[in-house]
Amino acid sequence: MNQIKIYDIAGAAGVSLATVSRVLNHPEKVKEATRNRVLKIIREKGYKPNANARGLASRRSTSVAIVIPSISRASVAEMIQGIDESAKKYGYTIRLFISDESSDPVDMWSEVIASSVDGILFMNDETNEETYKEIKNTPVPVVFVNNISNSDQFGSVSIDYEECAYKITKEMIDRGNKKILFIDTEHKYSVNALKRKGYNKAMMEANLPKRVLFSSGNIDINELDFTSEIEKDVPEVVLAVRDSMAISFMNVASKKGIKVPDELQVIGFQNTRYAVLSNPKLTCIETPIYEIGSKSMSYLTEMMKDENSRDKKAANILIDYNVVWRGSTK
């Protein structure tokens, strides 16, 4: 039984399933260099096309994969809702694949491709070179969700995280604050790096000392870090990459008798449901999570309909954002 699949050929050649199908059925419609590369891989792998494989590229599974880091994050759950409602409008179903720290990129992406989806929405913002290598060999369109790809081969839908961090930091500086603490995650996430870059730029322009704290999203751990930071010197403003971390810092400060917002102002970067449950309610950069999810699905649909999408430069779509001022700032 032939174990080599058309997905293997497309992945090895770095082309779409439709291109492999055209090489098999209408070779005259494929550029000579591409045709020769695909045929060479077909010979090397001993691929034996059958009737089903020949028609595979023209049939659609009407499903898309969503690769996520964790279902437990509030922002991820809300984004999936936006994707799901948009997918239903276009007649697609979604399949979830969780890519956590313990996942092997090769095994995970093999599982995704084997599921025969028409496209992939990649939501994990902790992307290493090995993962990029697997994504580049994926024979279906890929869109980065709430993250920006380092290659114009893949599209993305996000907000301008560097700009929003720069503007909110500059705003707080213009209001007379000088001691501004930026709280980042210990793990390296690309969007958080952009936020930190915007903060650094604003602080450097104002000739103010940068103060960055890397901590865990785990409350049991970050409360110890936040307590230590407050005991060293109470900042005037805290900018935290996650709402949960912002609220955790605010709670630690309150236990220390520090009044929010009179003595300490706190700002988050997500505007999740936790922001309105805190006391006082949390001021946030409002990341339009639902809209990002919905727009990502719309963009992926456009790419799936275009057989030549992998040969074109993909777009980075930026969604508008707002600042929601609440009780944690003056």
Secondary structure in CASP SS format (residue, H / E / C, confidence):
PFRMAT SS
TARGET T0000
AUTHOR 0000-0000-0000
METHOD secondary structure of the structure
MODEL  1
M C 1.00
N C 1.00
Q C 1.00
I C 1.00
K C 1.00
I H 1.00
Y H 1.00
D H 1.00
I H 1.00
A H 1.00
G H 1.00
A H 1.00
A H 1.00
G C 1.00
V C 1.00
S C 1.00
L H 1.00
A H 1.00
T H 1.00
V H 1.00
S H 1.00
R H 1.00
V H 1.00
L H 1.00
N H 1.00
H C 1.00
P H 1.00
E H 1.00
K H 1.00
V C 1.00
K C 1.00
E H 1.00
A H 1.00
T H 1.00
R H 1.00
N H 1.00
R H 1.00
V H 1.00
L H 1.00
K H 1.00
I H 1.00
I H 1.00
R H 1.00
E H 1.00
K H 1.00
G C 1.00
Y C 1.00
K C 1.00
P C 1.00
N C 1.00
A H 1.00
N H 1.00
A H 1.00
R H 1.00
G C 1.00
L H 1.00
A H 1.00
S H 1.00
R C 1.00
R C 1.00
S C 1.00
T C 1.00
S E 1.00
V E 1.00
A E 1.00
I E 1.00
V E 1.00
I E 1.00
P C 1.00
S C 1.00
I C 1.00
S C 1.00
R C 1.00
A H 1.00
S H 1.00
V H 1.00
A H 1.00
E H 1.00
M H 1.00
I H 1.00
Q H 1.00
G H 1.00
I H 1.00
D H 1.00
E H 1.00
S H 1.00
A H 1.00
K H 1.00
K H 1.00
Y C 1.00
G C 1.00
Y C 1.00
T E 1.00
I E 1.00
R E 1.00
L E 1.00
F E 1.00
I E 1.00
S C 1.00
D C 1.00
E C 1.00
S C 1.00
S C 1.00
D C 1.00
P H 1.00
V H 1.00
D H 1.00
M H 1.00
W H 1.00
S H 1.00
E H 1.00
V H 1.00
I H 1.00
A H 1.00
S C 1.00
S C 1.00
V C 1.00
D C 1.00
G E 1.00
I E 1.00
L E 1.00
F E 1.00
M C 1.00
N C 1.00
D C 1.00
E C 1.00
T C 1.00
N C 1.00
E H 1.00
E H 1.00
T H 1.00
Y H 1.00
K H 1.00
E H 1.00
I H 1.00
K H 1.00
N C 1.00
T C 1.00
P C 1.00
V C 1.00
P C 1.00
V E 1.00
V E 1.00
F E 1.00
V E 1.00
N C 1.00
N C 1.00
I C 1.00
S C 1.00
N C 1.00
S C 1.00
D C 1.00
Q C 1.00
F C 1.00
G E 1.00
S E 1.00
V E 1.00
S E 1.00
I C 1.00
D C 1.00
Y H 1.00
E H 1.00
E H 1.00
C H 1.00
A H 1.00
Y H 1.00
K H 1.00
I H 1.00
T H 1.00
K H 1.00
E H 1.00
M H 1.00
I H 1.00
D H 1.00
R C 1.00
G C 1.00
N C 1.00
K C 1.00
K C 1.00
I E 1.00
L E 1.00
F E 1.00
I E 1.00
D E 1.00
T E 1.00
E C 1.00
H C 1.00
K C 1.00
Y C 1.00
S H 1.00
V H 1.00
N H 1.00
A H 1.00
L H 1.00
K H 1.00
R H 1.00
K H 1.00
G H 1.00
Y H 1.00
N H 1.00
K H 1.00
A H 1.00
M H 1.00
M H 1.00
E H 1.00
A C 1.00
N C 1.00
L C 1.00
P C 1.00
K C 1.00
R C 1.00
V E 1.00
L E 1.00
F E 1.00
S E 1.00
S C 1.00
G C 1.00
N C 1.00
I H 1.00
D H 1.00
I H 1.00
N H 1.00
E H 1.00
L H 1.00
D H 1.00
F H 1.00
T H 1.00
S H 1.00
E H 1.00
I H 1.00
E H 1.00
K H 1.00
D C 1.00
V C 1.00
P C 1.00
E C 1.00
V E 1.00
V E 1.00
L E 1.00
A E 1.00
V C 1.00
R C 1.00
D H 1.00
S H 1.00
M H 1.00
A H 1.00
I H 1.00
S H 1.00
F H 1.00
M H 1.00
N H 1.00
V H 1.00
A H 1.00
S H 1.00
K H 1.00
K C 1.00
G C 1.00
I C 1.00
K C 1.00
V C 1.00
P C 1.00
D C 1.00
E C 1.00
L C 1.00
Q E 1.00
V E 1.00
I E 1.00
G E 1.00
F C 1.00
Q C 1.00
N C 1.00
T C 1.00
R H 1.00
Y H 1.00
A H 1.00
V H 1.00
L C 1.00
S C 1.00
N C 1.00
P C 1.00
K C 1.00
L C 1.00
T E 1.00
C E 1.00
I E 1.00
E E 1.00
T C 1.00
P C 1.00
I H 1.00
Y H 1.00
E H 1.00
I H 1.00
G H 1.00
S H 1.00
K H 1.00
S H 1.00
M H 1.00
S H 1.00
Y H 1.00
L H 1.00
T H 1.00
E H 1.00
M H 1.00
M H 1.00
K H 1.00
D C 1.00
E C 1.00
N C 1.00
S H 1.00
R H 1.00
D H 1.00
K C 1.00
K C 1.00
A C 1.00
A C 1.00
N E 1.00
I E 1.00
L E 1.00
I C 1.00
D C 1.00
Y C 1.00
N E 1.00
V E 1.00
V E 1.00
W C 1.00
R C 1.00
G C 1.00
S C 1.00
T C 1.00
K C 1.00
END
